[in-house]
């Protein structure tokens, strides 16, 4: 798995995950629990992950949407 985006904004991560899901690319958000443990002050960005074989296509989808 590779990180496609790191952000402190859960709404943006959800939107990007939806864009990728529409393109048939599965995602996973990592570091959610670490962010909650530190008090949700946003010091630890959450990472949106995709499978290594989907990484280039995912970058292209996000770039075409003006998100990367």
C-alpha positions, 0 to 999 in steps of 0.5 A: 500500500502507498499513501496517496494523500495525507491530511488533517481534514476528514471531510477532504479525505472522505471526498477523495476516497469517494472519487477513487471509489467511483473509479473502482479504486479501494482506499483505506485511511490510516492513523485515524486512531492515533489522531483521536488519541492525541486529542484530535487537534490535528497534529497527526495527519491521516493517510489515505492509502491505495494498493501499490498497483493502483497508485498511478491510476489513483494519482491520475484520477485525483489530478484530473479532478484538480485534487492533486 
